[in-house]
């Protein structure tokens, strides 16, 4: 009992010391708190580019069919349209303000009324195949939609769409939830890892190792301090996500539970890596360098099974980031992104947390002052 | 310039390069995010724009078979032919994003000129995937009608003209923004750490007490940071050329190297300014990485600037990286001098401003 009481005092003392040390280094602490928010903002910027193609439509014909064609384009969920004269459209295209010019020819209405073929001009600034192909496919979509409206009996083959979900989720609300996990990862890692490595850089680890306090109590105390500091940045990130981005969770309790669990894992990871690397600069480099590839690998953009590359899928499943994204997408949007149940995903994550905490304790237990 | 000043510059230059080589962690910090971006994009690029879809063909008639053939050759999906049960299992297990079903009476309906819908069951998790498929199915249907030639009821056809002579693959297109990110990240981190280290290790005292001119110290530091950053950029450009990702032609090599040099100078100047102002390695690293990523994403990141919201395009006007990326893309991919003068002028002025800022910050730090 006495030993337990002593260990608890050690844990609390180490946690308080971590928090006080962090608060004395104000600039680094501020960076640590706002770095996850920065990740949220920056990666959201990354997502903005996936949207609508800015396109000018040159209406050489203003007849009713031409107007209907314009409306079909406007509702194709693919273009950001503006009408323009031919010269104005060319100038906009050349200056890079738009990426395509669609020209509805003067004879559009009369030709179609007479059952004659008519060509719509599509000029594309084909900078890269990704968005160029989007435009190449969006114009046929507009033609199909136009015929469905204007000549419903002429074109009988159509797409009859049934959606699995009642409503579409926009790209930003989807992606920002994935980014929350990356922000938690970076926040947890940086907070705990720099503190752990700092003990070695400042040589204060000697005092800790030579003290009669048990190593597990020291490790847990350090993790607790970093975890409590990490809650600050977590709170800021969640506030930005909910209040600024406007993503309202379906399951609040799940959001908070999975957030705390994820933060715990990466706090433990940070302590482990910081103890192993013993250099803050090396640790920060590693933490930031791994966060980008993990962001792409772990199904941030959609279910990883859609990417059809088994190796990537396998690698992603090794890391807890993948499970954390699956759980947060469930908590925020109610999505199931893999075939495991929510409780199994949560158990996997909890298993990671336990394993990393134990590993961090073992590493510190095996450490000697001579190291 | 006095010979002794040149010797000072040379000594500081060599010293900074040697210290940098001994602290390769900063090199890792600046290279790894870019390498991570590149590797994952290279592997994942094949999946962009072509979603996994299961195709169920229940009609063995000519129209159904023709539609199946066209969906296969349309190159808009990654297709798996499946039975209805297999398709449902694939959809349930998230192996496909949609199931397209050609119904059993498709041919019969087409011949009777009755509505003949192709059923699409879509996992509309997010608009990125969902809209890709919503565009791709009508594309395939349009191709189906186009195959009928003059008998096609669709009289509206497309006459496409491309502004550029060739399409650039999605992955290739992203290499140049990433090259610029590498330059900015490395310039800021390397020079920032080199400057901050002088204060943290207190070697700045020795330099202050030495009978050497301040401008020699500043120039030596800036040149060392520039050398490392420029060489990394050159290495990445050469690697891109060797792998046929980014291969400038003829004189465009010179243009590309000039752009890389200007961005390197700008990043180095900024790095020295940040390092001398903050004077501690740890916050300098964090701050530099943040600044580099903000500059990168606010210049459009790996996207196309015209696709970004108006506010971001307005911000990018004041971001020199947007000019660097544009100039490099024009030179490397299109052999074009489109707005090259404007881009070079902006980059030159920003490089001079950053170098001035770096010199000022270092001078103030030294004299403080």
HADDOCK unambig.tbl for C-alpha pairs under 7 A between the chains (distance, minus, plus):
assign (segid A and resid 27 and name CA) (segid B and resid 283 and name CA) 6.88 0.50 0.50
assign (segid A and resid 28 and name CA) (segid B and resid 283 and name CA) 5.52 0.50 0.50
assign (segid A and resid 31 and name CA) (segid B and resid 286 and name CA) 6.99 0.50 0.50
assign (segid A and resid 42 and name CA) (segid B and resid 294 and name CA) 6.74 0.50 0.50
assign (segid A and resid 42 and name CA) (segid B and resid 297 and name CA) 6.39 0.50 0.50
assign (segid A and resid 45 and name CA) (segid B and resid 297 and name CA) 6.47 0.50 0.50
assign (segid A and resid 46 and name CA) (segid B and resid 297 and name CA) 6.73 0.50 0.50
assign (segid A and resid 46 and name CA) (segid B and resid 301 and name CA) 6.48 0.50 0.50
assign (segid A and resid 48 and name CA) (segid B and resid 308 and name CA) 6.09 0.50 0.50
assign (segid A and resid 49 and name CA) (segid B and resid 303 and name CA) 5.45 0.50 0.50
assign (segid A and resid 49 and name CA) (segid B and resid 304 and name CA) 6.71 0.50 0.50
assign (segid A and resid 49 and name CA) (segid B and resid 307 and name CA) 5.42 0.50 0.50
assign (segid A and resid 49 and name CA) (segid B and resid 308 and name CA) 5.15 0.50 0.50
assign (segid A and resid 51 and name CA) (segid B and resid 307 and name CA) 6.73 0.50 0.50
assign (segid A and resid 52 and name CA) (segid B and resid 307 and name CA) 6.60 0.50 0.50
assign (segid A and resid 53 and name CA) (segid B and resid 307 and name CA) 5.94 0.50 0.50
assign (segid A and resid 54 and name CA) (segid B and resid 306 and name CA) 6.92 0.50 0.50
assign (segid A and resid 54 and name CA) (segid B and resid 307 and name CA) 6.43 0.50 0.50
assign (segid A and resid 96 and name CA) (segid B and resid 306 and name CA) 6.34 0.50 0.50
assign (segid A and resid 97 and name CA) (segid B and resid 306 and name CA) 5.52 0.50 0.50
assign (segid A and resid 98 and name CA) (segid B and resid 306 and name CA) 6.05 0.50 0.50
assign (segid A and resid 99 and name CA) (segid B and resid 306 and name CA) 6.92 0.50 0.50
assign (segid A and resid 112 and name CA) (segid B and resid 155 and name CA) 6.98 0.50 0.50
assign (segid A and resid 116 and name CA) (segid B and resid 155 and name CA) 6.46 0.50 0.50
assign (segid A and resid 117 and name CA) (segid B and resid 155 and name CA) 4.35 0.50 0.50
assign (segid A and resid 117 and name CA) (segid B and resid 156 and name CA) 6.00 0.50 0.50
assign (segid A and resid 118 and name CA) (segid B and resid 155 and name CA) 5.99 0.50 0.50
assign (segid A and resid 118 and name CA) (segid B and resid 156 and name CA) 5.06 0.50 0.50
assign (segid A and resid 118 and name CA) (segid B and resid 157 and name CA) 6.30 0.50 0.50
assign (segid A and resid 119 and name CA) (segid B and resid 156 and name CA) 5.75 0.50 0.50
assign (segid A and resid 119 and name CA) (segid B and resid 157 and name CA) 4.85 0.50 0.50
assign (segid A and resid 119 and name CA) (segid B and resid 158 and name CA) 5.41 0.50 0.50
assign (segid A and resid 119 and name CA) (segid B and resid 159 and name CA) 6.03 0.50 0.50
assign (segid A and resid 120 and name CA) (segid B and resid 156 and name CA) 6.83 0.50 0.50
assign (segid A and resid 120 and name CA) (segid B and resid 157 and name CA) 6.14 0.50 0.50
assign (segid A and resid 120 and name CA) (segid B and resid 158 and name CA) 5.01 0.50 0.50
assign (segid A and resid 120 and name CA) (segid B and resid 159 and name CA) 6.00 0.50 0.50
assign (segid A and resid 121 and name CA) (segid B and resid 158 and name CA) 6.04 0.50 0.50
assign (segid A and resid 121 and name CA) (segid B and resid 159 and name CA) 4.86 0.50 0.50
assign (segid A and resid 121 and name CA) (segid B and resid 160 and name CA) 6.09 0.50 0.50
assign (segid A and resid 122 and name CA) (segid B and resid 158 and name CA) 6.65 0.50 0.50
assign (segid A and resid 122 and name CA) (segid B and resid 159 and name CA) 5.92 0.50 0.50
assign (segid A and resid 122 and name CA) (segid B and resid 160 and name CA) 4.70 0.50 0.50
assign (segid A and resid 122 and name CA) (segid B and resid 161 and name CA) 6.24 0.50 0.50
assign (segid A and resid 123 and name CA) (segid B and resid 160 and name CA) 5.72 0.50 0.50
assign (segid A and resid 123 and name CA) (segid B and resid 161 and name CA) 4.73 0.50 0.50
assign (segid A and resid 123 and name CA) (segid B and resid 162 and name CA) 5.61 0.50 0.50
assign (segid A and resid 123 and name CA) (segid B and resid 163 and name CA) 6.92 0.50 0.50
assign (segid A and resid 124 and name CA) (segid B and resid 161 and name CA) 6.44 0.50 0.50
assign (segid A and resid 124 and name CA) (segid B and resid 162 and name CA) 4.95 0.50 0.50
assign (segid A and resid 124 and name CA) (segid B and resid 163 and name CA) 5.92 0.50 0.50
assign (segid A and resid 125 and name CA) (segid B and resid 162 and name CA) 6.08 0.50 0.50
assign (segid A and resid 125 and name CA) (segid B and resid 163 and name CA) 4.89 0.50 0.50
assign (segid A and resid 125 and name CA) (segid B and resid 164 and name CA) 6.58 0.50 0.50
assign (segid A and resid 126 and name CA) (segid B and resid 162 and name CA) 6.02 0.50 0.50
assign (segid A and resid 126 and name CA) (segid B and resid 163 and name CA) 6.26 0.50 0.50
assign (segid A and resid 126 and name CA) (segid B and resid 164 and name CA) 5.96 0.50 0.50
assign (segid A and resid 126 and name CA) (segid B and resid 167 and name CA) 5.90 0.50 0.50
assign (segid A and resid 127 and name CA) (segid B and resid 167 and name CA) 6.58 0.50 0.50
assign (segid A and resid 127 and name CA) (segid B and resid 168 and name CA) 6.30 0.50 0.50
assign (segid A and resid 128 and name CA) (segid B and resid 167 and name CA) 5.84 0.50 0.50
assign (segid A and resid 128 and name CA) (segid B and resid 168 and name CA) 4.64 0.50 0.50
assign (segid A and resid 128 and name CA) (segid B and resid 169 and name CA) 5.63 0.50 0.50
assign (segid A and resid 128 and name CA) (segid B and resid 170 and name CA) 5.49 0.50 0.50
assign (segid A and resid 128 and name CA) (segid B and resid 173 and name CA) 6.21 0.50 0.50
assign (segid A and resid 129 and name CA) (segid B and resid 167 and name CA) 5.95 0.50 0.50
assign (segid A and resid 129 and name CA) (segid B and resid 168 and name CA) 5.91 0.50 0.50
assign (segid A and resid 129 and name CA) (segid B and resid 169 and name CA) 5.24 0.50 0.50
assign (segid A and resid 129 and name CA) (segid B and resid 170 and name CA) 5.56 0.50 0.50
assign (segid A and resid 130 and name CA) (segid B and resid 49 and name CA) 6.48 0.50 0.50
assign (segid A and resid 130 and name CA) (segid B and resid 170 and name CA) 5.57 0.50 0.50
assign (segid A and resid 137 and name CA) (segid B and resid 135 and name CA) 5.48 0.50 0.50
assign (segid A and resid 137 and name CA) (segid B and resid 136 and name CA) 6.04 0.50 0.50
assign (segid A and resid 137 and name CA) (segid B and resid 139 and name CA) 5.47 0.50 0.50
assign (segid A and resid 138 and name CA) (segid B and resid 135 and name CA) 5.48 0.50 0.50
assign (segid A and resid 140 and name CA) (segid B and resid 138 and name CA) 6.20 0.50 0.50
assign (segid A and resid 140 and name CA) (segid B and resid 139 and name CA) 5.25 0.50 0.50
assign (segid A and resid 140 and name CA) (segid B and resid 142 and name CA) 6.16 0.50 0.50
assign (segid A and resid 141 and name CA) (segid B and resid 135 and name CA) 5.64 0.50 0.50
assign (segid A and resid 141 and name CA) (segid B and resid 138 and name CA) 5.00 0.50 0.50
assign (segid A and resid 141 and name CA) (segid B and resid 139 and name CA) 6.14 0.50 0.50
assign (segid A and resid 144 and name CA) (segid B and resid 138 and name CA) 6.31 0.50 0.50
assign (segid A and resid 154 and name CA) (segid B and resid 153 and name CA) 5.84 0.50 0.50
assign (segid A and resid 155 and name CA) (segid B and resid 153 and name CA) 6.29 0.50 0.50
assign (segid A and resid 155 and name CA) (segid B and resid 154 and name CA) 6.98 0.50 0.50
assign (segid A and resid 156 and name CA) (segid B and resid 110 and name CA) 6.95 0.50 0.50
assign (segid A and resid 156 and name CA) (segid B and resid 113 and name CA) 6.51 0.50 0.50
assign (segid A and resid 156 and name CA) (segid B and resid 114 and name CA) 6.20 0.50 0.50
assign (segid A and resid 156 and name CA) (segid B and resid 115 and name CA) 4.39 0.50 0.50
assign (segid A and resid 156 and name CA) (segid B and resid 116 and name CA) 5.43 0.50 0.50
assign (segid A and resid 157 and name CA) (segid B and resid 115 and name CA) 6.30 0.50 0.50
assign (segid A and resid 157 and name CA) (segid B and resid 116 and name CA) 4.79 0.50 0.50
assign (segid A and resid 157 and name CA) (segid B and resid 117 and name CA) 5.37 0.50 0.50
assign (segid A and resid 157 and name CA) (segid B and resid 118 and name CA) 6.89 0.50 0.50
assign (segid A and resid 158 and name CA) (segid B and resid 116 and name CA) 6.61 0.50 0.50
assign (segid A and resid 158 and name CA) (segid B and resid 117 and name CA) 4.78 0.50 0.50
assign (segid A and resid 158 and name CA) (segid B and resid 118 and name CA) 6.04 0.50 0.50
assign (segid A and resid 159 and name CA) (segid B and resid 117 and name CA) 5.51 0.50 0.50
assign (segid A and resid 159 and name CA) (segid B and resid 118 and name CA) 4.96 0.50 0.50
assign (segid A and resid 159 and name CA) (segid B and resid 119 and name CA) 6.04 0.50 0.50
assign (segid A and resid 159 and name CA) (segid B and resid 120 and name CA) 6.56 0.50 0.50
assign (segid A and resid 159 and name CA) (segid B and resid 137 and name CA) 6.82 0.50 0.50
assign (segid A and resid 159 and name CA) (segid B and resid 138 and name CA) 6.79 0.50 0.50
assign (segid A and resid 160 and name CA) (segid B and resid 117 and name CA) 5.54 0.50 0.50
assign (segid A and resid 160 and name CA) (segid B and resid 118 and name CA) 5.80 0.50 0.50
assign (segid A and resid 160 and name CA) (segid B and resid 119 and name CA) 4.78 0.50 0.50
assign (segid A and resid 160 and name CA) (segid B and resid 120 and name CA) 5.81 0.50 0.50
assign (segid A and resid 161 and name CA) (segid B and resid 119 and name CA) 6.09 0.50 0.50
assign (segid A and resid 161 and name CA) (segid B and resid 120 and name CA) 4.66 0.50 0.50
assign (segid A and resid 161 and name CA) (segid B and resid 121 and name CA) 5.93 0.50 0.50
assign (segid A and resid 162 and name CA) (segid B and resid 120 and name CA) 6.04 0.50 0.50
assign (segid A and resid 162 and name CA) (segid B and resid 121 and name CA) 4.74 0.50 0.50
assign (segid A and resid 162 and name CA) (segid B and resid 122 and name CA) 6.09 0.50 0.50
assign (segid A and resid 163 and name CA) (segid B and resid 121 and name CA) 5.81 0.50 0.50
assign (segid A and resid 163 and name CA) (segid B and resid 122 and name CA) 4.82 0.50 0.50
assign (segid A and resid 163 and name CA) (segid B and resid 123 and name CA) 6.11 0.50 0.50
assign (segid A and resid 163 and name CA) (segid B and resid 124 and name CA) 6.11 0.50 0.50
assign (segid A and resid 164 and name CA) (segid B and resid 121 and name CA) 6.97 0.50 0.50
assign (segid A and resid 164 and name CA) (segid B and resid 122 and name CA) 5.95 0.50 0.50
assign (segid A and resid 164 and name CA) (segid B and resid 123 and name CA) 5.15 0.50 0.50
assign (segid A and resid 164 and name CA) (segid B and resid 124 and name CA) 6.41 0.50 0.50
assign (segid A and resid 165 and name CA) (segid B and resid 123 and name CA) 6.90 0.50 0.50
assign (segid A and resid 165 and name CA) (segid B and resid 124 and name CA) 6.15 0.50 0.50
assign (segid A and resid 168 and name CA) (segid B and resid 124 and name CA) 5.82 0.50 0.50
assign (segid A and resid 168 and name CA) (segid B and resid 125 and name CA) 6.62 0.50 0.50
assign (segid A and resid 168 and name CA) (segid B and resid 126 and name CA) 6.11 0.50 0.50
assign (segid A and resid 168 and name CA) (segid B and resid 127 and name CA) 6.33 0.50 0.50
assign (segid A and resid 169 and name CA) (segid B and resid 125 and name CA) 6.27 0.50 0.50
assign (segid A and resid 169 and name CA) (segid B and resid 126 and name CA) 4.81 0.50 0.50
assign (segid A and resid 169 and name CA) (segid B and resid 127 and name CA) 6.08 0.50 0.50
assign (segid A and resid 170 and name CA) (segid B and resid 126 and name CA) 5.75 0.50 0.50
assign (segid A and resid 170 and name CA) (segid B and resid 127 and name CA) 5.30 0.50 0.50
assign (segid A and resid 171 and name CA) (segid B and resid 126 and name CA) 5.73 0.50 0.50
assign (segid A and resid 171 and name CA) (segid B and resid 127 and name CA) 5.61 0.50 0.50
assign (segid A and resid 171 and name CA) (segid B and resid 128 and name CA) 6.12 0.50 0.50
assign (segid A and resid 174 and name CA) (segid B and resid 126 and name CA) 6.55 0.50 0.50
assign (segid A and resid 281 and name CA) (segid B and resid 282 and name CA) 6.47 0.50 0.50
assign (segid A and resid 282 and name CA) (segid B and resid 25 and name CA) 5.51 0.50 0.50
assign (segid A and resid 285 and name CA) (segid B and resid 25 and name CA) 6.88 0.50 0.50
assign (segid A and resid 285 and name CA) (segid B and resid 28 and name CA) 6.65 0.50 0.50
assign (segid A and resid 285 and name CA) (segid B and resid 29 and name CA) 4.30 0.50 0.50
assign (segid A and resid 286 and name CA) (segid B and resid 29 and name CA) 6.86 0.50 0.50
assign (segid A and resid 289 and name CA) (segid B and resid 29 and name CA) 6.26 0.50 0.50
assign (segid A and resid 289 and name CA) (segid B and resid 32 and name CA) 4.99 0.50 0.50
assign (segid A and resid 289 and name CA) (segid B and resid 33 and name CA) 4.73 0.50 0.50
assign (segid A and resid 292 and name CA) (segid B and resid 33 and name CA) 5.99 0.50 0.50
assign (segid A and resid 292 and name CA) (segid B and resid 36 and name CA) 6.34 0.50 0.50
assign (segid A and resid 292 and name CA) (segid B and resid 37 and name CA) 6.75 0.50 0.50
assign (segid A and resid 293 and name CA) (segid B and resid 36 and name CA) 4.76 0.50 0.50
assign (segid A and resid 293 and name CA) (segid B and resid 37 and name CA) 6.14 0.50 0.50
assign (segid A and resid 293 and name CA) (segid B and resid 40 and name CA) 6.44 0.50 0.50
assign (segid A and resid 296 and name CA) (segid B and resid 40 and name CA) 6.70 0.50 0.50
assign (segid A and resid 305 and name CA) (segid B and resid 94 and name CA) 6.19 0.50 0.50
assign (segid A and resid 305 and name CA) (segid B and resid 95 and name CA) 5.42 0.50 0.50
assign (segid A and resid 306 and name CA) (segid B and resid 51 and name CA) 6.95 0.50 0.50
assign (segid A and resid 306 and name CA) (segid B and resid 52 and name CA) 6.10 0.50 0.50
assign (segid A and resid 306 and name CA) (segid B and resid 94 and name CA) 6.99 0.50 0.50
assign (segid A and resid 306 and name CA) (segid B and resid 95 and name CA) 5.91 0.50 0.50
assign (segid A and resid 306 and name CA) (segid B and resid 96 and name CA) 6.17 0.50 0.50
assign (segid A and resid 306 and name CA) (segid B and resid 97 and name CA) 6.85 0.50 0.50
assign (segid A and resid 307 and name CA) (segid B and resid 47 and name CA) 5.70 0.50 0.50
assign (segid A and resid 338 and name CA) (segid B and resid 93 and name CA) 7.00 0.50 0.50
assign (segid A and resid 338 and name CA) (segid B and resid 94 and name CA) 6.82 0.50 0.50
assign (segid A and resid 339 and name CA) (segid B and resid 93 and name CA) 5.85 0.50 0.50
